[in-house]
Amino acid sequence: MTALALTPTRILRSEWHKLWTVRSTWIMLTAATAVTLAIGIGMSASYEGGGDDTARFDPVQFLLFGTQFSQIILAVVAVLFIAGEYGTGMIRSTMVAVPRRLPVLWSKAGVVAAVVFTATLATFLVTFSAGQLCWTSMARSAASASRCSLAISSLNCPCLARR
């Protein structure tokens, strides 16, 4: 009986499996990545520079402007994951397996947070690197921006980002 005991690791594993077996997760994560990449590369390729804006130009915020749109898509991933079980009736079997709701909710939140953070970080790094390739001819590149600005922007905290 102890071999089949209910543990937080098993609850996390079941929620992880539920997230990756739904097709909409793959579609939405791909869409969020594509939106961020397309907007970041498109804006960096079309930027001409010069003028009075050069002194106030923050390349990190400029390159990662697409994250504002991808955050909406990632919120849809979270809603579909958490509320999707109610539409299919799978929540009944989840609550039979784990009678208390709090471990299930914490597991769902942890799985969604881990997946979204990993996907967002990877997308940021690719978008930032691809944008740098477009700016090789410019005198001011994002490499000259402060590292603190990149770290704060990667946390999705626009209120803390340097202006």
Secondary structure, DSSP 8 states (H G I E B T S, - for coil): -GGG---HHHHHHHHHHHHHTSHHHHHHHHHHHHHHHHHHHHHHHH----SGGGTT--HHHHHTTTHHHHHHHHHHHHHHHHHHHHHHTHHHHHHHHS--HHHHHHHHHHHHHHHHHHHHHHHHHHHHHHHHHHTTTSSS-GGGS-HHHHHHHTTT-TTTS--
